Amino acid sequence: MPSRFNPTATLFPLIIVGLLAGMTFWLEQAARPLAITDDGKSRHDPDYIIENFEVRRFDPEGALQHTLRAEIMRHYPDDDSTVIGSPHLTFHRQPPTLITAREARLDGEGKHVQLIDDVRVRRNGLGGNPDSVLTTARLDAFPDDELATSDVPVTIEQGRSNISGGGLSADNKTSIYVLEGPVYGIFHRATGRTSAATQLPAAEKPESKPKPKPKPKPKSKPESNR
């Protein structure tokens, strides 16, 4: 079955980064010290650190829904922010989706999640289609508003097809996904045994050969008076 390039299939799972907020909040409450002699609000130092942890979330029937793994998590009491090192967030519902980054930052209320450096979203393909992969250097998610944005270059790949833009705006409520310009893409679609590519912006047309100049018509002889 021929593959079909569908960028929105990759963009949609971006909103699940909001799960970081809920799962991290639960982990913070479980690890929070019972008594703190110095609230630390006079300086930006962590009040507790968790290393090499894994958090799993199950549905009421016991099926695994989400898994969050990370190398380290630091909580800062001065602004109630949380920084997670090397987060790996897996969304186990079909098709599975994996989100990774070098670092994730969450505000105290969990309303703003930042994925920073080497951000990668991989969604497994279905029906013989290749995986969809989104890469960027930074991604901001706002779980309550179901929005995801990026003001740095974004690339989406699916098999041999790819599209890239100067930024991203994804609205999960309206299902409107916008790649900011300049946008450039190559789309491959199956045509029998060969593959045809459509390129954006349109490739330059090949130079056309100059048309031969028409031969001059022979001059008619003037009629002679008899």
SULUR-V721665 format. One record per residue. SS is DSSP state (H for helix, E for strand, - for the rest). Layout:
ss->SS
ss->SS
This chain:
ss->-
ss->-
ss->-
ss->-
ss->-
ss->-
ss->H
ss->H
ss->H
ss->H
ss->H
ss->H
ss->H
ss->H
ss->H
ss->H
ss->H
ss->H
ss->H
ss->H
ss->H
ss->H
ss->H
ss->H
ss->H
ss->H
ss->H
ss->H
ss->H
ss->H
ss->H
ss->-
ss->-
ss->-
ss->-
ss->-
ss->-
ss->-
ss->-
ss->-
ss->-
ss->-
ss->-
ss->-
ss->-
ss->E
ss->E
ss->E
ss->E
ss->E
ss->E
ss->E
ss->E
ss->E
ss->E
ss->E
ss->E
ss->E
ss->-
ss->-
ss->-
ss->-
ss->-
ss->E
ss->E
ss->E
ss->E
ss->E
ss->E
ss->E
ss->E
ss->E
ss->E
ss->E
ss->E
ss->E
ss->-
ss->-
ss->-
ss->-
ss->E
ss->E
ss->E
ss->E
ss->E
ss->-
ss->-
ss->E
ss->E
ss->E
ss->E
ss->-
ss->-
ss->-
ss->-
ss->-
ss->E
ss->E
ss->E
ss->E
ss->-
ss->-
ss->E
ss->E
ss->E
ss->E
ss->-
ss->-
ss->-
ss->-
ss->-
ss->-
ss->E
ss->E
ss->E
ss->E
ss->E
ss->E
ss->E
ss->E
ss->E
ss->E
ss->E
ss->-
ss->-
ss->-
ss->-
ss->-
ss->-
ss->-
ss->-
ss->E
ss->E
ss->E
ss->E
ss->E
ss->E
ss->E
ss->E
ss->E
ss->E
ss->E
ss->-
ss->-
ss->-
ss->-
ss->E
ss->E
ss->E
ss->E
ss->-
ss->-
ss->-
ss->E
ss->E
ss->E
ss->E
ss->E
ss->-
ss->-
ss->E
ss->E
ss->E
ss->E
ss->E
ss->-
ss->E
ss->E
ss->E
ss->E
ss->E
ss->-
ss->-
ss->-
ss->-
ss->E
ss->E
ss->E
ss->E
ss->E
ss->-
ss->-
ss->-
ss->E
ss->E
ss->E
ss->E
ss->E
ss->E
ss->E
ss->E
ss->-
ss->-
ss->E
ss->E
ss->E
ss->E
ss->E
ss->E
ss->E
ss->-
ss->-
ss->-
ss->-
ss->-
ss->-
ss->-
ss->-
ss->-
ss->-
ss->-
ss->-
ss->-
ss->-
ss->-
ss->-
ss->-
ss->-
ss->-
ss->-
ss->-
ss->-
ss->-
ss->-
ss->-
ss->-
